[in-house]
Every structure is written in C-alpha cells, then in structure tokens.
Amino acid sequence: MTLDLRPITPGFAAEIVGHDFSTPPERALVTAIRSAIDQYGVLIFRGDPGPTDEQHIAFSKLFGPIEQGNIIKVSGFDRRRVRYLELVDVGNLDPDGNIFPADHRRMLFRKGDRLWHADMSFMDNRATYSMLVGHEAPPIGGDTEFADARAAYDALPVEMQRLVDSLEAEHSIWHSRQLAGFPEPTEEELASRPPVRHKLAHTREGSGRRSLYVASHASHIVDWPVELGRGLIAELTKFATQPRFVYRHRWRQGDLVMWDNLATLHRGTEFEDTKYRRDMRRTTCRERAIDSRDAGYA
C-alpha cells in the first residue's frame, strides 16, 4: 500500500486519495503519513464510505495516546450520544439524535468551536493530532477553516518573533466559551478544568519549524496587564488567520480530516444549527500518556 498524496497548496494541506481504513496500514505507510502531516499540517482522507467508529479509533491510535474517559463537565448534560469514550461528539445532536434547542447549555458551549483555536491548548498535556470524521454535514455552511501557524510565525517581523518567543499565555476553555456567549461557568464546570500556561511559540518536533500557539483559549499574557496581553493575543491571531494562511474544508460524508494542533489553528464556520443536522466525531492524540487528572476535551 502506497500513499497517494495530492497537495492543495505547496506547503499547507494535502489530500490523500484511496486510503482503506478497513485494513491496518503497514509501518512504512504510517511513517509516510507522519511525514506528510509534518510537512502539510492538514491531511484530508476522502472516504466513500468513510471509516466506522471502530476504524476511526484504531487509525488514531497509530499516532499516539488518544483521549478517552472523563470529559469537561457541562452542567445539565450527563448522557453521551456516541458509544465510544475515545470519540468527542462535536455535532449539534442530543443523545436521542435530535437537534439541541438553541438555548441548551451544550449548544451554547459548542458555539466556541467557531472561534479560532487549537484543540486542548487549555491542557498541560497538549493535543497533537486531531482526526475528525464527517458523518453528516449541513447542506449550507458548517465548513472548517485551518490556518498555518508555522507560516504565520515565519512571516512575523524579527522583532515580533523575539517578543513572542519570550512570552507565556494562560489558556482556559471557559475563557473561550465566554467569548462565544457561553454563560458564566458554574463552580462545577470551573473545577473540571482549571487554566494552564504555554509559550506563545514553540518548535514543532518532526518539522523543526517554529509555530505560533495562540487564539481563543489564550486568556492573557503571564505577567502583563490583562488588557494589554489580550490585545497582543488578538493581534497575533488576526495575523495568523489571514486568507493567505488559511485552507477552508468543505465537508463530504465520510471525510476524515487530520491536523496538527501544534502547527495549526482551526475553527468551524457558521450554519443554521437549529435547522440542519451536523454529526462530527473527533479523536485526539496527546503529547504523552493520559492519566485521570489530565483527561478532557474540546
């Protein structure tokens, strides 16, 4: 089995054609996929049919420890729709398969997905690769945009690179959710995921390239006045998400999109979420093995 890879742009996002998820890939093919994600940041596996939940999980485990188990606590939501703990449900469907009402706390929580972010930047044990499968997409809207945070770092003036290299930001899931209109988090919610700190830029193992690590989970700059720090985060996020750095993915049923959270930013785009169904399921690899204190999603 060989990798049929077709770049979408010379350096960002590529399509992989004809991958068979029903057969475990040989080691050489896994190595080739790792090399491709290092180079392109985003890989699109077109599937008809796409992977089953079981195949999705098995594929993801080839690339590192994957999230399962405990989740962030959203008050008033205690039932799961999808069977497997390894799958994060990022659609708009309730456990019975119906569209959530607009004012449901879970629907308000998911609004934050439409802000630029890197998955799990609010965790100490960060997300590496995410793999999202489109089971059902709305006919209009609901695309996903990806921004190349490596190319953005490269394009910064040298003086700004030096400043960014010296700084840390505090990241919080509740900060990004409130930016998107989520109500004041409950004590239960806050206790389920406290904030963490990360450098504003890092070198990505594999490619060896520097990458920005900012966007909506980043609440403020450590040791800076809050509003000044938020201004810098907003400036860097706006710079990194210019059209020249962005690939927009229009979903087809069965697509699996894999991206590197330590090299890219992403966001969902708007759609009529109380009218159209959107069934998306994600697995997420982590930098190191996951213990019970370090489980969570979003």
C-alpha positions as CSV (number, residue, x, y, z in Angstrom):
1,M,0.0,0.0,0.0
2,T,1.4,3.4,-1.0
3,L,0.4,7.0,-0.1
4,D,-1.4,8.8,-2.9
5,L,-0.8,12.4,-1.7
6,R,-2.0,15.5,-3.6
7,P,-1.0,18.9,-2.2
8,I,-3.7,21.5,-2.1
9,T,-1.1,24.2,-1.8
10,P,2.7,23.8,-2.0
11,G,3.2,23.9,1.8
12,F,-0.2,23.6,3.5
13,A,-3.0,21.0,3.4
14,A,-2.9,17.9,1.2
15,E,-5.5,15.3,0.1
16,I,-4.8,11.6,0.5
17,V,-6.7,9.5,-2.0
18,G,-7.9,5.9,-1.8
19,H,-6.8,5.1,1.8
20,D,-8.5,1.9,3.0
21,F,-9.4,2.2,6.7
22,S,-10.6,-1.4,6.8
23,T,-7.0,-2.7,6.6
24,P,-4.4,-1.7,9.3
25,P,-1.6,0.2,7.4
26,E,1.9,-1.1,7.3
27,R,4.5,0.7,9.3
28,A,6.0,2.3,6.3
29,L,2.7,3.9,5.4
30,V,2.2,5.2,9.0
31,T,5.7,6.8,8.7
32,A,4.7,8.3,5.4
33,I,1.5,9.8,6.9
34,R,3.6,11.2,9.8
35,S,6.0,12.8,7.3
36,A,3.1,14.2,5.4
37,I,1.4,15.8,8.4
38,D,4.8,17.3,9.4
39,Q,5.0,18.9,6.0
40,Y,1.4,19.9,5.3
41,G,-0.2,20.4,8.8
42,V,-3.6,19.2,7.5
43,L,-4.4,15.9,5.7
44,I,-7.8,15.1,4.1
45,F,-8.7,11.5,3.6
46,R,-11.7,11.3,1.2
47,G,-13.8,8.3,2.0
48,D,-16.8,6.7,0.4
49,P,-17.7,5.1,2.7
50,G,-15.6,6.8,5.4
51,P,-14.2,4.9,8.5
52,T,-16.5,3.3,11.0
53,D,-16.2,4.5,14.6
54,E,-14.0,1.5,15.3
55,Q,-11.8,2.1,12.3
56,H,-11.5,5.8,13.2
57,I,-10.3,4.9,16.7
58,A,-7.9,2.2,15.5
59,F,-6.4,4.6,13.0
60,S,-5.9,7.3,15.6
61,K,-4.1,5.1,18.0
62,L,-1.3,4.7,15.4
63,F,-0.3,8.2,16.1
64,G,-0.1,8.5,19.8
65,P,-2.1,8.1,23.1
66,I,-5.6,9.2,22.4
67,E,-8.2,10.9,24.7
68,Q,-10.8,8.8,26.4
69,G,-12.7,8.7,29.6
70,N,-13.5,11.8,31.6
71,I,-14.9,14.9,29.9
72,I,-15.2,18.5,30.7
73,K,-18.3,18.9,32.8
74,V,-21.1,20.9,31.2
75,S,-23.7,21.3,33.8
76,G,-27.1,19.7,33.0
77,F,-25.6,17.3,30.4
78,D,-24.9,13.8,31.6
79,R,-25.7,11.5,28.7
80,R,-23.5,10.6,25.7
81,R,-24.8,10.1,22.2
82,V,-21.8,8.2,20.8
83,R,-20.9,4.8,22.1
84,Y,-17.1,5.1,22.4
85,L,-15.3,7.2,25.1
86,E,-12.5,7.8,22.6
87,L,-14.8,9.9,20.4
88,V,-15.6,13.5,21.1
89,D,-19.0,14.5,19.8
90,V,-18.8,17.9,18.3
91,G,-22.1,17.9,16.5
92,N,-25.4,19.5,17.4
93,L,-27.4,16.4,18.1
94,D,-28.7,15.3,21.5
95,P,-28.4,11.7,22.8
96,D,-31.7,10.8,21.0
97,G,-30.4,12.1,17.7
98,N,-32.5,15.3,17.7
99,I,-31.1,18.8,17.2
100,F,-30.5,20.5,20.5
101,P,-32.7,23.6,21.2
102,A,-30.9,26.9,20.7
103,D,-30.8,27.7,24.4
104,H,-29.4,24.4,25.6
105,R,-26.2,24.8,27.6
106,R,-24.5,22.2,25.4
107,M,-25.4,24.1,22.2
108,L,-24.1,27.3,23.8
109,F,-20.9,25.5,24.7
110,R,-20.3,24.4,21.2
111,K,-20.5,27.9,19.8
112,G,-16.9,28.3,21.0
113,D,-15.9,25.9,18.2
114,R,-16.4,28.8,15.8
115,L,-13.6,30.8,17.3
116,W,-10.0,30.2,16.1
117,H,-8.3,27.7,18.5
118,A,-6.0,24.7,18.9
119,D,-7.7,21.7,20.4
120,M,-6.9,21.2,24.1
121,S,-4.4,24.1,24.4
122,F,-6.1,24.5,27.8
123,M,-4.5,21.2,28.9
124,D,-1.0,20.7,30.3
125,N,-0.7,17.5,28.2
126,R,-1.5,19.2,24.9
127,A,-3.2,17.8,21.8
128,T,-1.0,16.8,18.9
129,Y,-3.2,15.3,16.2
130,S,-6.9,15.6,15.9
131,M,-8.9,13.4,13.5
132,L,-12.4,14.5,12.7
133,V,-14.9,12.4,10.7
134,G,-17.9,13.9,8.9
135,H,-20.8,11.6,9.4
136,E,-23.4,14.2,8.4
137,A,-22.8,17.7,7.2
138,P,-25.3,20.6,6.7
139,P,-26.1,21.4,3.0
140,I,-25.0,25.0,3.6
141,G,-22.2,26.2,5.9
142,G,-20.6,24.3,8.6
143,D,-17.2,24.2,6.8
144,T,-13.9,24.0,8.8
145,E,-11.1,26.5,8.3
146,F,-7.5,25.8,9.1
147,A,-4.7,28.3,9.5
148,D,-1.0,27.6,9.1
149,A,0.5,28.8,12.4
150,R,4.1,28.0,11.1
151,A,3.8,30.1,8.0
152,A,2.4,32.9,10.2
153,Y,5.3,32.8,12.6
154,D,7.7,32.8,9.7
155,A,6.0,35.9,8.3
156,L,6.3,37.9,11.6
157,P,8.9,40.7,11.8
158,V,12.0,39.5,13.6
159,E,11.3,41.9,16.5
160,M,7.9,40.4,17.0
161,Q,9.3,36.9,16.8
162,R,11.7,37.8,19.6
163,L,8.9,39.2,21.7
164,V,6.7,36.2,21.1
165,D,9.5,33.8,21.9
166,S,9.9,35.3,25.4
167,L,6.2,35.2,26.5
168,E,3.7,32.7,28.0
169,A,-0.1,32.8,27.9
170,E,-2.6,31.4,30.3
171,H,-5.2,29.1,28.5
172,S,-8.7,28.4,29.7
173,I,-11.6,26.6,28.0
174,W,-14.0,28.8,30.0
175,H,-12.4,32.0,28.6
176,S,-13.0,30.9,25.0
177,R,-16.5,29.7,25.8
178,Q,-17.5,33.0,27.4
179,L,-16.0,34.9,24.3
180,A,-18.6,32.9,22.3
181,G,-21.5,33.8,24.5
182,F,-21.5,30.9,27.0
183,P,-22.9,31.9,30.4
184,E,-20.9,32.4,33.5
185,P,-19.4,28.9,34.2
186,T,-20.7,27.1,37.3
187,E,-18.3,26.1,40.1
188,E,-18.7,22.5,38.9
189,E,-17.6,23.5,35.4
190,L,-14.7,25.6,36.6
191,A,-13.4,22.8,38.9
192,S,-13.5,20.3,36.0
193,R,-10.8,22.2,34.0
194,P,-8.5,24.9,35.6
195,P,-6.3,27.1,33.4
196,V,-2.7,26.2,32.3
197,R,0.2,28.1,30.8
198,H,2.1,27.7,27.5
199,K,4.7,29.5,25.4
200,L,3.3,31.7,22.7
201,A,5.5,29.9,20.2
202,H,7.4,26.6,20.1
203,T,9.4,24.4,17.8
204,R,7.4,21.5,16.4
205,E,9.1,18.2,16.7
206,G,9.1,16.5,13.3
207,S,9.2,19.5,11.0
208,G,11.6,21.5,13.2
209,R,9.6,24.7,12.4
210,R,8.5,27.4,14.8
211,S,4.8,27.9,15.3
212,L,2.5,30.3,17.0
213,Y,0.3,28.9,19.8
214,V,-2.4,31.5,20.5
215,A,-6.1,32.0,19.7
216,S,-9.3,31.9,21.7
217,H,-8.3,29.6,24.6
218,A,-5.4,32.0,25.4
219,S,-6.9,34.3,28.1
220,H,-4.0,36.6,28.8
221,I,-0.2,37.0,28.8
222,V,1.5,36.0,32.0
223,D,3.0,39.0,33.9
224,W,1.4,41.5,31.6
225,P,-1.6,43.8,32.3
226,V,-4.6,41.7,31.2
227,E,-6.0,44.0,28.5
228,L,-2.6,44.7,27.0
229,G,-1.9,41.0,26.8
230,R,-5.3,40.3,25.3
231,G,-4.6,42.9,22.7
232,L,-1.4,41.1,21.7
233,I,-3.1,37.8,21.5
234,A,-5.9,39.3,19.3
235,E,-3.3,40.9,17.1
236,L,-1.3,37.6,16.6
237,T,-4.5,35.6,16.0
238,K,-5.7,38.1,13.4
239,F,-2.3,38.0,11.7
240,A,-2.1,34.2,11.7
241,T,-5.6,33.8,10.2
242,Q,-5.2,36.0,7.2
243,P,-6.6,34.4,4.0
244,R,-3.0,33.7,2.7
245,F,-2.5,31.2,5.6
246,V,-6.0,29.6,5.5
247,Y,-7.4,26.4,3.9
248,R,-11.2,26.0,4.1
249,H,-12.5,22.5,4.0
250,R,-16.0,21.8,2.6
251,W,-17.2,18.5,4.2
252,R,-18.4,15.5,2.3
253,Q,-19.9,12.5,4.1
254,G,-17.1,10.1,5.1
255,D,-14.3,12.6,5.1
256,L,-11.6,12.1,7.8
257,V,-9.5,15.3,8.3
258,M,-6.3,15.0,10.4
259,W,-4.5,18.1,11.6
260,D,-1.6,19.0,13.9
261,N,-2.8,21.2,16.7
262,L,0.8,22.3,17.5
263,A,1.2,23.7,13.9
264,T,-2.2,24.9,13.0
265,L,-5.3,26.8,14.2
266,H,-8.8,26.0,13.2
267,R,-12.5,26.9,13.5
268,G,-15.9,25.8,12.4
269,T,-17.9,28.2,10.3
270,E,-21.5,29.3,10.8
271,F,-24.5,27.4,9.7
272,E,-28.2,27.2,10.7
273,D,-27.6,24.9,13.7
274,T,-31.2,24.7,14.8
275,K,-32.3,23.7,11.3
276,Y,-29.6,21.4,9.9
277,R,-28.1,18.3,11.4
278,R,-24.3,18.2,11.9
279,D,-22.8,14.9,13.1
280,M,-19.0,15.2,13.6
281,R,-16.9,12.9,15.7
282,R,-13.3,13.6,16.7
283,T,-10.4,11.6,18.2
284,T,-7.5,13.5,19.7
285,C,-3.9,12.3,20.3
286,R,-1.9,13.8,23.1
287,E,1.8,14.6,23.7
288,R,2.2,11.8,26.4
289,A,0.2,9.1,28.1
290,I,-3.0,10.4,29.7
291,D,-3.8,10.0,33.4
292,S,-7.1,10.6,35.2
293,R,-6.1,14.2,36.1
294,D,-5.3,15.0,32.5
295,A,-8.5,13.9,30.7
296,G,-10.8,16.3,29.0
297,Y,-11.9,17.5,25.6
298,A,-12.9,20.5,23.3
